[in-house]
Amino acid sequence: MATNSKPSSLRSCILCENRSTITDTQTDDAFERITYHRFPTNPQRQEQWLKQCDISKASFPTVSYKFVCSNHFAPECFERDLRAELLYGTKRMTLKKDAVPTVRTTEQQLKRKLTTQSSEEEDRQKRKEQVDKLLTGQIPVTEEIVNPFRKRAGEGSPSVAQEPLSMNQSELLQRIEDLEQETVQQRMQIAQLQRTIDRKTEKINFAKAEMVNTAIALQELKDHENRHVNERITGILSGRFGEGQLATIMAGTPDQTEDSFLQVLWTENELFQALRLRCISKEAYEFLRKQLRYPLPDASHIERWIHSVYLETGHNGTVMRILQLHASTLKDIELICTLNLLHIDTPVRYQYDHRRDQIVGPNAQLHCVIVQGIFAPWQQIVHIDFDLIVSRELVDKIVTDLHHAGYRVVAITTGCDRESANAWRHLNVTNEQHFIRHPVTGHSMYLYACPDRTLVAIHRTLIEDGFLMQENNLPITSATLMPFLNTKQSCTPSSSTIYERYLNEKVLQDIAHDSTLSREFISSTTTNTLKRLANEEDDHGGLLSTVTTLFDLFVDWYDLCTACSRSVGHSEIGQPLITKLPYGACEDEQNIVLDGMYDVMETIRCLNPDNDFLPQAVLMSINSMRKLLTDLRAYYPGQVKGIPMQRLSRLPMKETILKLHHNTQTQKGLSVNDVLFHLCSTVVSGEEEFHATNALLQQGGFVGEMSLKNLRRQDDPPDPDVRNVTDYNACDFLTRLTVARLGHKYEYLGKRSLTIEHNNEQYFIKPADGENLSCVTPSLLWTEQAKRLESYLLNTIQEKKPGLVRGFIDYIDDRHPRMGRDLVELYVRKRIAIQLQTLNSKLDATKKQTSS
């Protein structure tokens, strides 16, 4: 629709000489004032206007700012703007939507005015001639001329005598005064009638305006597809329903199906509430959802949400919501737990972790922080990451979240290797300071080394370098034991000797994740064999007797530190062995075992200083065991008779660890998402382990309702700029790419030739990209600078180093501050992407060669 321009702007008519600066001052009547109208934007109506105005379409862009005045439209093309008149008090005439300027030229306009004026003149002339003829008597008067407002004599009123024709002066004056009073009264009546007419007219106009507004509102409501109604309904229901539920309500139909719910993005709170309802009663959940049509996520959405805790790295708030729901099913003492810091070797393809600015590669380790119940068989992975450096901030964050979910962390379990020793240093714990403070409550959380991994560390130390007993300077190594252990164990069906089976260096790979061989070697069976050998052969320097005593002590200590809540072994007289009972059930006798182990580890020394973490782990764990028992008995008087120490080890996660290690080792070239998917499927299939997610799935009746095939997440796409670029041509490519990207900012980089393309009757400049750099010519200065950057970055891929890229950028920026930080960052990031791409290509080639 053609609209009027703003009153303050200068308007001129394209068909005549009318100008707004002149016509606006000619009259104050808004209905008679000349108005100006733009050409419509609608293509069809615009073409009609151009045709009526005799203007070609080709020349229209040059006159698109011109107007057509109201003189070129027929009177029926206008209508009063009642809405503006009633709402704002503005009187004006508006142009109808279908109006077309039919009066194209000034001649037609003048002819229309002259015709109107001539017809009016003719009427006036005729009336004048008739009056003149009546006055001169040329036309006889055949009818009496009477007052049309007075009733004739004898019409509906009694006859009145004729007044005398002659009156004196006083009577005439009185008559004139009476007529004046009658005239005043009639004028008052006319004014009152006029006011009544005005009020009625105002009401009629107001009613018309209301009808117009109602029609406009209905049309807007129809045009916007009930948008205002939807917003109002959403505003009313937003206090009672979540975003996903509102989306389901607004888009739902009476015949909703499962597929319609799949398009809804449910919030975490909605999924949590639905899971809680389903765990209370699956029947109630199904009744609300299917019978009452209450908006709830379906089972597949809830199950996918539960499994998502294993598919994301870093901090995960979802797992804390799940643990919060799981806490409602536990008693107070069953909420006591430990944090288990676990890491597994999981080689993956090279990948850059943007969140931590770190490279993950073939030597990666999957780090899992697991919360484990001590007095109840449950556990849950709460943090997943690759090549994680355990810090005090991370531990405090997880412990705080668990505290808010209702759990009490009293211990932190680690492994027993160099990685774990680094974690101890970051947590600032030692043999004497073997605890850290809870970030919320302030109570002690004791560091504890997993006895299963400690036993493996003892076994590994014997194979590699051995120990030195400082009391008698007696070395205990695989070399000194080899002459005595080249014999077979009576209970072992294998034909290999003890040395070949347990002290060969090939065993190191087997015990890296599975402690089976270590438990077979350091066992009562080996102890009995050593005793028999000590009796049968010459015990040089007491080596065999010393090793036998050590192994006896190691076995008792291991049994005590892996005891379950129920005893499984008995002595010869039928009483349960004290080392098979929870620690504290026979505290005095069990402390004798711990004291013996403590004394040995204080006097033993590893021949390789890199293994000095082993005695520290044992001493720290024994101190923590004793203090933890005292604290728990003080906090829970009468409830803690003993601590089932197995729940503080990694044994509850043994099945998951072995399955995951097997799946990741047998499949080469896995990505980070592949490993996370294997972790998820391993946990779901863990029937013997009590993961909190599995318990909720079983409680809510989700088991078997969803396939895990679609859970794997897509890997990040490779950088499209460096596709098919290798280390060989990386420097030349990045030199040109930098010119193409930053040449407009740093002119010294080189020259860029612009490519102008024509498409859809428009010209545009095509920027240079990674595949079209032929139009770029680097300068000699920038070429030399690029070679300098290349020397900094060549073969610098470092795994397990956070802040890698940022460190390179800071290093180069400090030495070349005038080069431009954004330039350095572009080169460094693209160069590392090329290196990762090249290294992954080599991994793929090796995998292909191995498979063939």
Secondary structure, 3 states (H helix, E strand, C coil): CCCECCCCCCCEECCCCCEHHHHCCCCCCCCCCCCEECCCCCHHHHHHHHHHCCCCCCCHHHHCCCEEEHHHCCHHHEEECHHHHHHCCCCCEEECCCCCCCCCCHHHHHHHHHHHHHHHHHHHHHHHHHHHHHHHCCCCCCCCCCCCCCCCCCCCCCCCCCCCCCCCHHHHHHHHHHHHHHHHHHHHHHHHHHHHHHHHHHHHHHHHHHHHHHHHHHHHHHHCCCHHHHHHHHHHHCCCCCHHHHHHHHHCCCCCCHHHHCCCCCCHHHHHHHHHHHHHCHHHHHHHHHHCCCCCCCHHHHHHHHHHHHCCCEECHHHHHHHHHHHCCCCCHHHEEEEEEEEEECCCCCEEECCCCEEECCCCEEEEEEEEECCCCCEEEEEEEECCCCCHHHHHHHHHHHHHCCCEEEEEEECCCHHHHHHHHHHCCCCCCCEEECCCCCCEEEEEECHHHHHHHHHHHHHHCCEEECCCCEEECHHHHHHHHCCCCCCCCCCCCHHHHHHCCCHHHHCCCCCHHHHHHCCHHHHHHHHHHHHHCCCHHHHHHHHHHHHHHHHHHHHHHCCCCCCCCECCCCCECHHHCCECCCHHHHHHHHHHHHHHHHHEEECCHHHCHHHHHHHHHHHHHHHHHHHHHHHCCCCCCCECHHHHCCHHHHHHHHHHHHHHHHCCCCCHHHHHHHHHHHHHCCCCCCEHHHHHHHHCCCCCCCCCHHHCCCCCCCCHHHCCCCCCCHHHHHHHHHHHHHCCCCHHHEEECCEEEEECCEEEEECCCCCCCCCEEECHHHHHHHHHHHHHHCCCCCECCCCHHHHHHHHHHHHCHHHCHHHHHHHHHHHHHHHHHHHHHHHHHHHHHHHC
